[in-house]
Amino acid sequence: MFRLPLLGACLLLALTSCSAIFNGLTNDLTLHPNPKISAVPGAADLLSGTYTGDGTVLFVKTGYRLVLNVNAAANRADGVLTNLGSGKSYALVGKYLPVTTAAGSLDAELWEGAHKSGTLTARLFDGQLSGTLATPLFAYTLALARQ
């Protein structure tokens, strides 16, 4: 009579403690989109640098400059994105996932001080960065070229 509730309580306790352990082990697990392509040490040299171009929302263009540092082996990217119209700068921190040896995807957050200001989701390929810059007010289509 008391076996079923007791068994259920024990099972619930075991599963919740296992999930906490599992989450602790996999908290910083990064997944590679193509396991056959390994990050090449020189890939960071092909991708890191200064990118300039425009962000477009509706019919309005705004100039942007991104100074990007890519660590392809660690699947990390950071840098500074500057709105050339307003002069505001944002810290960029995120993940870089290589798709080929010289191209990949960037998924990053933008920070102004301690406040999250938006996200950047982009592709890097052949000296070009193209993607979406999402802010609380607008979503810009971003097209930057490496200088």
C-alpha positions in Angstrom: 0.0 0.0 0.0 2.8 2.5 0.8 5.2 0.9 -1.6 4.1 2.8 -4.7 4.3 6.3 -3.2 7.6 5.4 -1.5 9.0 4.0 -4.8 7.9 7.1 -6.7 9.5 9.4 -4.1 12.8 7.5 -4.3 12.7 7.5 -8.1 12.0 11.3 -8.1 14.9 11.9 -5.7 17.3 9.8 -7.7 16.4 11.5 -11.0 16.6 15.0 -9.7 20.1 14.4 -8.1 21.3 12.7 -11.3 20.1 15.7 -13.5 22.0 18.1 -11.3 25.2 16.0 -11.7 24.6 15.7 -15.4 24.0 19.5 -15.8 27.2 20.2 -13.9 29.2 17.9 -16.2 27.8 19.3 -19.4 27.5 23.0 -18.5 30.2 24.2 -20.8 30.0 21.5 -23.5 30.5 22.9 -27.0 29.3 21.0 -30.0 31.0 21.0 -33.3 28.6 21.1 -36.3 30.8 19.0 -38.5 33.0 16.5 -36.5 35.0 15.7 -39.7 36.3 19.3 -39.9 38.7 20.2 -37.1 39.7 23.7 -36.2 42.9 24.7 -37.9 45.4 26.8 -35.9 45.7 29.3 -38.8 41.9 29.7 -39.1 41.9 32.4 -36.4 44.3 34.4 -38.6 41.9 34.1 -41.5 38.9 35.2 -39.5 40.2 37.6 -36.8 40.5 41.3 -37.7 38.6 44.4 -38.4 35.3 44.3 -40.3 33.5 47.4 -41.6 30.2 47.8 -43.4 26.5 48.6 -42.9 23.6 47.5 -40.8 20.2 48.0 -42.5 16.8 48.2 -40.9 13.9 49.1 -43.3 15.5 51.7 -45.6 18.0 53.1 -43.0 21.7 52.2 -43.2 24.0 52.6 -40.3 27.8 52.1 -40.4 29.4 49.6 -38.2 33.0 48.5 -37.4 33.7 45.1 -35.7 37.1 44.3 -34.2 36.9 40.5 -33.9 39.1 37.9 -32.2 38.4 34.3 -33.0 39.7 31.3 -31.1 38.6 28.5 -33.4 40.2 25.7 -31.3 38.1 26.8 -28.3 35.0 27.7 -30.3 35.1 31.2 -28.8 34.9 34.7 -30.3 35.1 38.2 -28.7 35.5 41.7 -29.8 34.1 45.2 -30.0 31.2 46.4 -32.2 31.1 50.1 -32.8 28.1 52.0 -34.3 29.8 54.6 -36.5 26.8 56.8 -36.5 26.3 57.2 -32.8 29.9 56.3 -31.7 28.6 53.8 -29.2 30.7 50.7 -28.6 29.5 47.3 -27.4 31.5 44.3 -26.1 30.9 41.1 -28.1 31.2 37.7 -26.4 30.1 34.4 -28.0 30.7 31.2 -29.7 32.3 30.5 -33.0 31.5 27.2 -34.7 33.7 26.2 -37.7 31.9 24.7 -40.6 35.0 24.5 -42.9 38.6 25.4 -42.2 38.1 29.0 -43.2 34.4 29.6 -42.5 31.9 29.3 -39.7 29.1 30.7 -37.7 29.1 33.3 -34.9 26.5 33.5 -32.2 27.3 36.3 -29.7 25.8 38.6 -27.2 26.4 42.4 -27.2 27.0 44.2 -23.9 27.1 47.9 -23.0 28.7 47.9 -19.6 26.7 45.5 -17.5 23.6 45.6 -19.7 22.9 43.2 -22.5 22.2 45.3 -25.6 21.5 42.6 -28.2 22.7 39.6 -30.1 24.6 39.0 -33.2 24.1 35.8 -35.3 26.3 35.7 -38.4 28.2 33.7 -40.9 31.9 34.3 -41.6 33.1 33.3 -45.1 35.7 34.6 -47.5 36.4 37.8 -45.6 32.7 38.6 -45.3 30.5 38.7 -42.2 26.7 38.6 -42.9 24.0 38.1 -40.4 21.5 39.7 -38.0 22.1 42.2 -35.3 19.1 42.1 -32.9 18.6 45.0 -30.5 15.7 45.6 -28.1 14.2 48.0 -30.7 15.2 46.7 -34.2 16.7 43.8 -36.0 19.4 44.9 -38.5 20.7 43.0 -41.4 24.4 43.3 -41.1 26.9 43.0 -44.0 30.6 43.6 -43.1 33.8 43.1 -45.0 37.2 42.3 -43.5 39.7 45.2 -44.0 
